[in-house]
Structures are given as C-alpha cells and as structure tokens.
Amino acid sequence: MTTPWNQRYALRMQGMGSSLIRELLKLTQDPEIISFAGGLPAPEIFPVAAFDESACRVLRTYGSQALQYGMTEGYRPLRQWIVDYMARYGIEANVSNVLITSGSQQALDLIGKVLINPGDLILTEKPTYLGALQAWRAYQADYTCVPIDQDGVQIELLEEALCGGPKFMYILPNFQNPGGVTLSLERRLKLIEIADRYGVPIIEDDPYGELRFEGEHIPPLVVLDAQRHKEKQDCSDSEGFMRGNVIYTSTFSKTLAPGLRLAWIVAPTEVISRCVIAKQGMDLHTSSLIQMIAYDVLRDDFLQDHVRLIRQVYRQRRDVMLEALDKYFPPGTHWTRPQGGLFLWVILPEEIDTLDLMPKAIANKVAYVPGSAFYPDGSGHNTFRLNFSNAHPEDITIGIERLAEVVKNELYEYQEPMAAIA
Ligand SMILES: Cc1ncc(COP(=O)(O)O)c(C=O)c1O
C-alpha cells in the first residue's frame, strides 16, 4: 500500500505551502528577463582567485583537519577573527559569544528553534525579511507588525504593538530588506530604551551594515544596548562580556559570497549554548573546510579592500537605478533612496496590485518581487522590491524602462474607466 503522504505531514507544514509569488519567480529564470527580483550579489566581483589560492593552501597544509568533523561552535580562529573584526564597530564580545552558522538563514532558524513556542507572537517591521517569516512560521509563530518609513521602524507605534506581549522584536537596522531604509540613531536609542523597559529582547539582523555607500555609520543596536546596560551597571556575565537584550547576527553572504553559507550569531553565552544544542540537531556544525578556507582568505585584511570594491560597484548600480526611475516612472509613484545595501522599495498608487501586475512585467521581460510577500499581514499590495546589485548598469536602465511601461499601462487602464465615469 502506498503512503497517503498528505495524512502524514506535521501540523507545522500547514502554513508553509508554495506561494503564488514563488511560482511566478520561477518564470524569471528566462535569460531574456532582466530580473530585479533575487537578492543576489554581483557575481563578477566574487573573490574567486583568493578562494582558489586559499582552498589549495588549506588542503595542502591542513587537509585532514579541514575534512574532519569540527566543533559545533565553529572554527576557533574564524570566531576570533569575527570578534576582532566586530570590535572595530564597537561590538564587545569574546569567542564564547560567537557561534558560526550555515548562513544567517540558519541563525534565524536556530533563534526560532530556541525561542519560539507555537502561538508565540513575534514583532516585526512591516515590510520585513521574507526568510525570517518563513523560518519562524515553521515554529508556528504569529506576527504583530509595525510599519517603517524612511527612518526605519516607526517607534511611536511600537509600544502599542508591544502590548500584545511579543516574545521578541526582529529588527533590520541597516539598508533594510526589502525597504532599503536605515533606522536613525534617535530611533535606535528609543528602541533600546523601550526594549529595556518592556523586557522584550531584540534580534538584530545585519547582513548589509558594511555596505554603506554614503552617510555616517550608525552604531548597531547591540552596541547601544551594551552602553545602556553599562551605564546601569548590569552588563556583564561571569566573563565580563555583554549580557544585554540584543542577539546580533551577520553574514559573509554579501561581503564574500553567499555560496559559502557562512554567518554568525553574537549573543550572551547562555543563549549561545542553547543555540549550540539546537544546531547539533540540525547539521552538527558548519563545514570545517569552508570555515578554514574563509579564514585563510580573511586573515590578511582582505575584507576591507574587498568591501570597498563592492560598495563602489553597488553605489554605481543604485545610482543608475535611481536615475532610470526618475526618468521613466510616472507621477504618483514613489521609491526609497537607500544609502547602502542591495534593495530599494517602490510604492505605486493604491489601485495597483503588484501581484496582478507581475505576469505583465514578466511578459515585458522584467521582474521584481511583489511587496505583499514581505508583509506578515498580507498587506502592501501596491508595493514591490527591486534589487540593484545583480544586474549590469546597462540592463538596469533597460529593465526600469520596461517596468515603467508596464506600470504606466496599468495606471492608464485604471484611469480610463474613471475618466468615462467622470
Ligand atoms: C535580512 C536578511 N537576513 C538574512 C538573510 C540570509 O542570509 P544568508 O545568506 O547569510 O543565509 C538575508 C539574505 O538575503 C537577508 O536579507
């Protein structure tokens, strides 16, 4: 007798069906389509030669260690490198505060596994990172969300949402995915104060912080939170390191390459030990070979120069996209002007549904991600996300012109019957 699989799936799978958006995005694989949909870095500037050299060196020098099982916490020299690197940004941690993960997607999943019970409420920004919503839906989380504007999450609306008693807040302070906006210093300080007052922890997800093209660096929430606790003198664990309200996560996906699947969590040691136990059940540890090769690439100050190059390339692509939007998009449409990162966010007039518009865009050989995917409450029907890091500048201009044509046609279709009624 064959198994009736649909009677065997766990309850948690109920909210995890394939979405219409994912089906539409499959169509964007056509090479003639200029896709602004994926969150892909520019592959032309992946440091292939550096990895080639380091991979050979690691295998020649430490081959059997690199091919052996490793510690769940991660390769110690790489963790120490991360500690030293983060210290430049004011993040005070020690190796025992750092866990290497297989991408920050795994970090989010671990956080879900360690913190979320079925029915727990999670506070997110609106819109927010789709991958976090997906990861935590598996733990049967519910969401309460607070809208963002050009200065990030709207702090004045936060306390009302906190009254629902969320388990934690999920915040993307730098060049937010998908909005492209950055949380101002003033709001960061308020957020830290409110989190402290309500006793609600913050998950700070920061994949893009280093990719700032302009403007001043703003300290991460984990740093501001540590300062606050220091002032209140309740900051240290037994080893003298931070014991605040923030779990911080970042990744090498946007600064080295996403195919490495290499990222990290910084948290108080007690949280790290729980995450270690959870990670053992997932994959035992992140690839020893990849960690050792990445460490070999990173150790001679490679990243600083490489990130400089990435900023230069992405800045140019962002400028080309903004210029094309200014030139081709019709009145009544708006978009964010990110100071870094990979994405910008477009808002169309209310009457347009960007999910309905998507097949028309694909037919016109251009693609985006409809905004509703990033809204835990399914709103945002008139918005979409554009990625500017992956396409070549010439294609960005052509793609935006194509997209503008689709948007104008749609607006025209709506305005025609209105004119007839008038
Ligand atoms: C906000 C955010 N968090 C996490 C991730 C996952 O990154 P990683 O490649 O490290 O798993 C992404 C990827 O785009 C992201 O935008």
The ligand as an SDF file (V2000), in Angstrom:
LIG
                    3D

 16 16  0  0  0  0  0  0  0  0999 V2000
   17.7960   40.3980    6.2150 C   0  0  0  0  0  0  0  0  0  0  0  0
   18.3980   39.0940    5.8280 C   0  0  0  0  0  0  0  0  0  0  0  0
   18.6520   38.1870    6.7740 N   0  0  0  0  0  0  0  0  0  0  0  0
   19.2050   37.0050    6.4670 C   0  0  0  0  0  0  0  0  0  0  0  0
   19.4940   36.6700    5.1640 C   0  0  0  0  0  0  0  0  0  0  0  0
   20.0800   35.3160    4.8700 C   0  0  0  0  0  0  0  0  0  0  0  0
   21.4190   35.4250    4.5190 O   0  0  0  0  0  0  0  0  0  0  0  0
   22.4060   34.1900    4.4370 P   0  0  0  0  0  0  0  0  0  0  0  0
   22.8260   34.1040    3.0110 O   0  0  0  0  0  0  0  0  0  0  0  0
   23.5380   34.5130    5.3480 O   0  0  0  0  0  0  0  0  0  0  0  0
   21.6650   32.9800    4.8870 O   0  0  0  0  0  0  0  0  0  0  0  0
   19.2420   37.5820    4.1480 C   0  0  0  0  0  0  0  0  0  0  0  0
   19.5280   37.2250    2.7530 C   0  0  0  0  0  0  0  0  0  0  0  0
   19.2640   37.9240    1.8240 O   0  0  0  0  0  0  0  0  0  0  0  0
   18.6750   38.8280    4.4950 C   0  0  0  0  0  0  0  0  0  0  0  0
   18.4060   39.7670    3.5730 O   0  0  0  0  0  0  0  0  0  0  0  0
  1  2  1  0
  2  3  1  0
  2 15  2  0
  3  4  2  0
  4  5  1  0
  5  6  1  0
  5 12  2  0
  6  7  1  0
  7  8  1  0
  8  9  2  0
  8 10  1  0
  8 11  1  0
 12 13  1  0
 12 15  1  0
 13 14  2  0
 15 16  1  0
M  END
$$$$
